[in-house]
Each structure stands twice: as structure tokens, then as C-alpha cells.
Amino acid sequence: MKKYSYPLSKLGWNQNTKQYAKMWQDKSKRWLSVKELNIIKNSLFSYLEGSKLTIDNILILDVGVGAGRILGLYIDECHATKVHGVDYAENMIKFNKQKYKNKVILNKCDISKSTPFKKKKFNFISAIRVIKYQKNWKKVFEKISSILKNDGIFVFSIPNKQSVNIFSGDKMASTTISELKNILSNSDLEILNTFGYTRLPEPLYNIKILQDLIIIIESILSQILPKHYLSKVMFVVVKKTSKK
Ligand SMILES: C[S@@+](CC[C@H](N)C(=O)[O-])C[C@H]1O[C@@H](n2cnc3c(N)ncnc32)[C@H](O)[C@@H]1O
């Protein structure tokens, strides 16, 4: 069994850049990644359609770039030309600078503290598998909202409080959709769409011989169960409302 556990500190992410990139190559993880990337891509294209903007004249930001999985979607698949990324781990920044060269503008910053951007700069922001690591995760929504244009879109993932996660003993942030609604509305963010998936415990994903079986079971469970029921991850698409 190949074990990969997520680092919980900046130092951990700095030391695990290559392992993290490799983790996404396992079959069940690739399957999961396609699901996640499709949600982001569909949200981006619906935004473009609705706003009559084009991929060339919008500004996109990926928060917590990691090994560049989401940056790759914007640059290689969506052919975005103005993509920014931030991460607090220096090695993640270096890794993506080498990978994407001048196709992306990367900044080192801790999103839980501050950002180097002016207010209402971005049309589209993503933070996938990042919010859960923040102690002050509720405040992070305020920071992200402040750099998002009115009617701009923010896509993020966050663990579901009502899932098998509660038995894992981890200290990561988790919530429910109804709790989120209130937290987000305090930051002028309105939920447009939510998705829930992956119900099996995380360690099973590390067992190579179970990869095909995991994909089959997860697919069946997502078809027969209500969308957030017992799902570990919730994907949330929100829009910045134009109150201010
Ligand atoms: C699990 S990885 C996710 C990477 C990428 N979003 C993806 O889904 O493939 C989490 C990333 O967020 C970064 N990160 C965690 N907390 C952060 C913070 N407060 N500010 C900026 N980056 C952070 C870590 O360094 C790491 O690169």
C-alpha cells in the first residue's frame, strides 16, 4: 500500500512538491481530478457565456496552486491568457514557474493573512483543497471576496461535516451547505451551485489494486444517494453579489 498523507504546514508543502504532483497520477485520483476540473471548467464557461466576456479579457486567480493541476486546466485546456496563482510554499511557486514559464504570474502569499492584489481585480477565482487547511477559514472568504469583481465567480472545495470524515480525527475545517450559506452571505457571496462526491474513506484510494473498484463504487453511490449525503468533499460555486 502506497501511503501519502497531506502535509498540514507550509514546511510540509515545501518538502512534498514532487510527491504531491505524483499522487495525482494514480488512476482513482485521476478520475477524481477529471470530475473536479470539469466543475471548474463548466463554471468558467457559464460565466463567460452569461457575461459576454471572452477568455482573453478576464483575469483568473488560482489560490494554493500546489503542483499546478488547476493552472494546467486554465492554461492548457481553456487557453486562458491572463492567469495568476498564489501559494505560500516557495517550492510550489518554483515548480509552477518551471512548468508554465511566462504563461502564469505567480506570487508567494499566505491567503489567510493578506493578498498582494488590489480590490475587485479578478473575474474568476478558484481555491481547491485549500480552504480546509486554514484555521481562520471563515475569514478567508472575506479576503477572496474583496479581490473578486462584482458578479465574478469563486469555486472552492471544502470537507462536508456530515461524512465519514468525522471519524478520521483530523482537525481540518468542515461545514455544511446551510452553515456555508450564512458565512458566505456575510462576504457578499451567493451560492450558485454545489456538488458532493467521494464517500469512501481516503486510505482506500491509496491501495493500488482497489482503484477500479473504488471508481465503480463511488460512481454508483453518487447516482443513488442525494448529492451531499455522506460525501467527503463539497464543491461550491459562488457569485459575488453587487451590494458594495
Ligand atoms: C492540497 S494542495 C492543493 C493544490 C491545488 N489547489 C490542487 O487542487 O491540486 C494545497 C496547496 O495550498 C497551499 N496552501 C495551503 N494553505 C495556504 C495559504 N494559507 N496560503 C497560500 N497557499 C496555501 C499549499 O502550499 C499547497 O500547495
The ligand as a Gaussian input file, in Angstrom:
#p B3LYP/6-31G(d) Opt

LIG

0 1
 C       -3.802000      20.102000      -1.316000
 S       -2.827000      21.288000      -2.190000
 C       -3.975000      21.746000      -3.450000
 C       -3.304000      22.179000      -4.717000
 C       -4.267000      22.516000      -5.865000
 N       -5.231000      23.532000      -5.493000
 C       -4.984000      21.269000      -6.338000
 O       -6.174000      21.106000      -6.033000
 O       -4.336000      20.432000      -6.967000
 C       -2.888000      22.700000      -1.111000
 C       -1.977000      23.842000      -1.575000
 O       -2.398000      25.027000      -0.899000
 C       -1.261000      25.699000      -0.401000
 N       -1.723000      26.471000       0.783000
 C       -2.227000      25.984000       1.939000
 N       -2.540000      26.987000       2.772000
 C       -2.248000      28.142000       2.103000
 C       -2.356000      29.517000       2.431000
 N       -2.799000      29.909000       3.641000
 N       -1.973000      30.453000       1.516000
 C       -1.499000      30.067000       0.314000
 N       -1.363000      28.770000      -0.055000
 C       -1.724000      27.823000       0.825000
 C       -0.258000      24.597000      -0.067000
 O        1.061000      25.092000      -0.016000
 C       -0.496000      23.639000      -1.234000
 O        0.317000      23.946000      -2.328000

